[in-house]
Each structure stands twice: as structure tokens, then as C-alpha cells.
Amino acid sequence: PPVVITALGSPKPVIELVHGYGGLVIADVSTLTLAKKAVDAGADGLACVSAGAGGHTGFLSPFAFVSAVRAFTDGIVIVGGGIADGYGVAGAIAAGADLVYMGTRFIATRESLAADGYKQMVIEANVDDLLVSASITGTPASWLKPSLRRVGYDPERMPDKPERNYDSSLQGTKRWKDIWSAGQGVGAIHSVEPVSAVVESLAGEYDAALARAATLARSRA
């Protein structure tokens, strides 16, 4: 693959191999310390997983995170966390990112392989329906509270954090398959749409954001 993304660990084990055939390595990072280690290891870019991200989430503001990593790298910078419309994309690019991660926005699409119940839960949810907890995998992740309740968890009384385990094939309740995750952009989703419609909306919102910025700039000139 031309681009390899590493997560939950150092990118070192794959860098030599991927660089050997001319590929790029992007390291998922959630802290400034991990970002610096990834750059020092030779990663070609960083995916800054910030506050508001679904799945295994971060805790830094995406704007602060991008600003901080730009102080020590001119490589590829991707930012993810709560970005669900074209306005958020424009804001991330203006802040110094090259690309954005956007996952939650595409769960409730026709092409998505997510279960129908998952799609409907995303449509009905808002940001207050999310819980960041390490009780499921041992690492903080953003979960849909109705999903936790559906399999017997009480979001107000989650169990102690277990040892880290990301395996979804364990017996019993399966992480990600039976317990569902979403990011803080979940409130922007109101129906199941084809991916093409989502992309068209994102593009229109992005253009509108750029036009607004240009108008503001002209008014201050």
C-alpha cells in the first residue's frame, strides 16, 4: 500500500519496510510526546487524534494540537476529532492541517457496512449520548451510551479499567461489533445517505466557509 497508518504503538516496526518500497508512514498520535517520538522515528506524517474523536480518542484541542506539532514538523499533518462538516474541514486546514480524519460522519451511509441498528443509533444521538471510558478496551474510547445500555452496562457505573485488549473476537460481548462508538460530530447526522451526498454536502460547506473567510478578510482590508 502506498500509505500505511500505524496506531497504538511506535511506527518504527514498519518504517524501514514501507520506506523500502517508496511508501509513506503516517502515525496516529494522541499526545505531543507521542507525536515527537513518531517524527524522531522517521514517520512521514502525523494523524493527530484529538478531543471529540470516536473510537480510541484523544484529549487535546485539535487547534492546539496542530499548532504544537507544526512547531517541530513540516511533514503531513492530519487532524481528527469532532469534524463532521465542511466548516470543520476548512477550520482544520486554516489551522495548519493538510488533511482531516472523518469517521463518524460516514457511519450512517448506504455504503457503510455498519449494522442498521448502529446507523439508526447514530442518527438519533447527540453529543450528550457519548461516554469516554477505558472500561471496554483498557484505553479511553468514545462510546454511545445507548449501545452500552443495550448490552448491560450502566454508563454511570462503568467497571474498572481492564488490561489493554483490543481484540474484538473474544467470547461474549464484542467490542466495536456489539458496543458501538461515535465521535462528537454525531449530532450532524440526520439520515442514511449515499456517500456521494455526504461528500457533496461537505464540499459545499467547505466552499461556503472559504467564501465567508474571504468576505471577512476583504471587509477588514
C-alpha positions as CSV (number, residue, x, y, z in Angstrom):
1,P,0.0,0.0,0.0
2,P,1.3,3.5,-0.8
3,V,0.2,4.8,2.6
4,V,0.4,2.9,5.9
5,I,-1.2,4.2,9.1
6,T,0.1,2.9,12.4
7,A,-1.8,3.2,15.7
8,L,-1.5,2.3,19.4
9,G,2.3,1.9,19.2
10,S,5.5,3.1,17.6
11,P,5.7,3.3,13.8
12,K,9.3,2.0,13.9
13,P,8.5,-1.7,13.1
14,V,7.0,-0.8,9.7
15,I,9.0,2.3,8.6
16,E,12.0,0.5,7.1
17,L,9.8,-1.9,5.2
18,V,7.4,0.8,3.9
19,H,10.1,3.3,3.0
20,G,11.9,0.4,1.2
21,Y,9.2,0.3,-1.5
22,G,8.6,4.1,-1.5
23,G,5.5,4.2,0.7
24,L,4.6,6.7,3.3
25,V,4.0,6.1,7.0
26,I,1.5,8.1,9.0
27,A,1.5,7.6,12.8
28,D,-1.7,8.0,14.8
29,V,-0.8,10.1,17.9
30,S,-2.9,11.4,20.7
31,T,-0.3,13.4,22.7
32,L,2.6,15.7,21.9
33,T,5.1,13.3,23.4
34,L,3.9,10.5,21.0
35,A,4.0,13.0,18.1
36,K,7.6,13.9,18.8
37,K,8.6,10.2,19.1
38,A,6.9,9.4,15.8
39,V,8.7,12.2,14.0
40,D,12.0,11.2,15.5
41,A,11.4,7.6,14.4
42,G,11.0,8.8,10.8
43,A,7.3,8.9,10.3
44,D,6.3,10.9,7.2
45,G,3.3,12.4,8.9
46,L,1.1,12.5,11.9
47,A,-2.6,11.9,12.4
48,C,-3.4,13.9,15.5
49,V,-6.3,12.2,17.2
50,S,-7.9,14.9,19.2
51,A,-10.7,15.5,21.7
52,G,-14.0,14.6,20.1
53,A,-12.8,11.7,18.1
54,G,-14.7,8.5,18.0
55,G,-13.1,5.1,18.9
56,H,-9.9,5.5,20.8
57,T,-10.0,9.2,21.4
58,G,-7.6,12.0,22.3
59,F,-7.9,14.8,24.8
60,L,-6.2,17.8,23.2
61,S,-8.0,20.5,21.3
62,P,-7.4,19.9,17.6
63,F,-6.4,23.5,17.1
64,A,-3.8,23.4,19.9
65,F,-2.6,20.0,18.7
66,V,-2.0,21.1,15.2
67,S,-0.3,24.3,16.3
68,A,2.0,22.4,18.6
69,V,3.1,19.8,16.1
70,R,3.7,22.4,13.4
71,A,6.4,23.8,15.7
72,F,8.6,20.8,15.0
73,T,7.5,19.2,11.8
74,D,6.7,20.3,8.2
75,G,5.5,16.8,7.3
76,I,2.0,15.7,6.6
77,V,-0.4,16.6,9.4
78,I,-3.9,15.1,9.6
79,V,-6.3,16.1,12.4
80,G,-9.3,14.2,13.6
81,G,-11.9,14.8,16.3
82,G,-15.4,16.1,16.1
83,I,-15.1,17.2,12.4
84,A,-18.4,16.4,10.8
85,D,-19.0,19.2,8.2
86,G,-17.1,21.2,5.6
87,Y,-16.8,24.1,8.0
88,G,-14.8,22.0,10.4
89,V,-12.6,20.8,7.5
90,A,-11.9,24.5,6.5
91,G,-11.1,25.3,10.1
92,A,-8.6,22.5,10.4
93,I,-6.9,23.4,7.1
94,A,-6.8,27.1,8.2
95,A,-5.2,26.0,11.5
96,G,-2.3,24.2,9.7
97,A,-3.5,20.7,8.9
98,D,-3.1,19.2,5.5
99,L,-6.0,16.7,5.8
100,V,-8.7,15.6,8.2
101,Y,-9.9,12.3,9.6
102,M,-13.6,11.9,9.4
103,G,-15.1,8.7,10.5
104,T,-18.4,9.2,12.4
105,R,-19.9,11.2,9.5
106,F,-19.8,8.2,7.3
107,I,-21.2,5.5,9.6
108,A,-24.8,6.2,8.5
109,T,-24.2,6.0,4.8
110,R,-25.7,3.4,2.4
111,E,-22.3,2.0,1.6
112,S,-21.3,1.6,5.2
113,L,-21.1,-2.0,6.5
114,A,-22.3,-0.8,9.9
115,A,-25.3,-2.6,11.3
116,D,-28.7,-1.0,10.6
117,G,-29.2,-0.5,14.3
118,Y,-25.8,1.2,14.6
119,K,-26.8,3.6,11.8
120,Q,-30.1,4.4,13.5
121,M,-28.5,5.0,16.8
122,V,-26.0,7.4,15.3
123,I,-28.9,9.3,13.6
124,E,-30.8,9.6,16.9
125,A,-27.8,10.5,19.1
126,N,-26.2,13.8,20.0
127,V,-23.0,14.7,21.9
128,D,-24.7,14.1,25.3
129,D,-25.2,10.5,24.3
130,L,-21.4,9.8,24.3
131,L,-19.2,8.5,27.1
132,V,-15.4,8.4,27.1
133,S,-14.4,5.3,29.1
134,A,-11.4,3.0,29.3
135,S,-13.6,0.2,30.7
136,I,-14.1,-1.6,27.5
137,T,-10.6,-2.0,26.0
138,G,-8.3,-0.5,28.7
139,T,-7.8,2.6,26.6
140,P,-10.1,5.7,26.7
141,A,-12.6,5.5,23.8
142,S,-15.8,7.3,23.0
143,W,-18.9,5.1,23.2
144,L,-22.5,5.6,22.5
145,K,-24.4,5.3,25.8
146,P,-27.4,3.6,24.3
147,S,-25.1,0.9,22.9
148,L,-23.6,0.4,26.4
149,R,-27.0,0.0,28.0
150,R,-28.1,-2.4,25.2
151,V,-25.5,-4.9,26.3
152,G,-25.9,-4.4,30.0
153,Y,-23.5,-1.7,31.0
154,D,-24.6,1.3,33.2
155,P,-22.8,4.4,31.8
156,E,-23.0,5.9,35.3
157,R,-21.2,2.9,36.9
158,M,-18.7,1.5,34.4
159,P,-16.4,-1.3,35.6
160,D,-12.8,-0.7,36.4
161,K,-10.4,-0.4,33.5
162,P,-9.2,-3.8,32.4
163,E,-5.8,-4.7,31.0
164,R,-5.4,-3.3,27.4
165,N,-7.1,-5.7,25.0
166,Y,-8.3,-4.6,21.6
167,D,-9.4,-8.0,20.3
168,S,-13.0,-7.9,19.1
169,S,-13.1,-11.7,18.6
170,L,-13.3,-12.6,22.3
171,Q,-16.3,-14.6,23.5
172,G,-19.2,-12.7,24.9
173,T,-19.9,-9.1,24.1
174,K,-17.7,-8.0,21.2
175,R,-16.1,-4.5,21.2
176,W,-16.9,-2.4,18.1
177,K,-19.3,-5.1,16.9
178,D,-21.8,-5.1,19.7
179,I,-20.7,-2.0,21.6
180,W,-20.7,1.0,19.2
181,S,-18.6,4.1,19.1
182,A,-19.0,7.6,17.7
183,G,-17.3,11.0,17.9
184,Q,-18.6,14.4,18.9
185,G,-19.7,15.2,15.3
186,V,-22.6,12.7,15.7
187,G,-25.2,15.4,16.0
188,A,-24.6,16.5,12.4
189,I,-26.1,13.2,11.1
190,H,-29.8,13.1,10.5
191,S,-30.4,10.3,7.9
192,V,-28.9,7.5,6.0
193,E,-27.4,9.0,2.8
194,P,-25.2,7.8,0.0
195,V,-21.5,8.7,0.4
196,S,-21.8,10.9,-2.7
197,A,-24.4,13.0,-1.0
198,V,-22.3,13.4,2.1
199,V,-19.3,14.4,0.1
200,E,-21.3,16.9,-1.9
201,S,-22.5,18.5,1.3
202,L,-19.0,18.6,2.7
203,A,-17.7,20.3,-0.4
204,G,-20.5,22.9,-0.4
205,E,-19.9,23.7,3.3
206,Y,-16.1,23.9,2.7
207,D,-16.6,26.3,-0.1
208,A,-19.1,28.4,2.0
209,A,-16.5,28.5,4.8
210,L,-13.8,29.8,2.4
211,A,-16.2,32.4,1.0
212,R,-17.1,33.6,4.4
213,A,-13.4,33.9,5.4
214,A,-12.6,35.8,2.1
215,T,-15.5,38.2,2.8
216,L,-14.3,38.9,6.3
217,A,-10.8,39.5,5.0
218,R,-12.0,42.0,2.4
219,S,-14.1,43.8,5.0
220,R,-11.0,44.4,7.1
221,A,-8.7,45.4,4.3
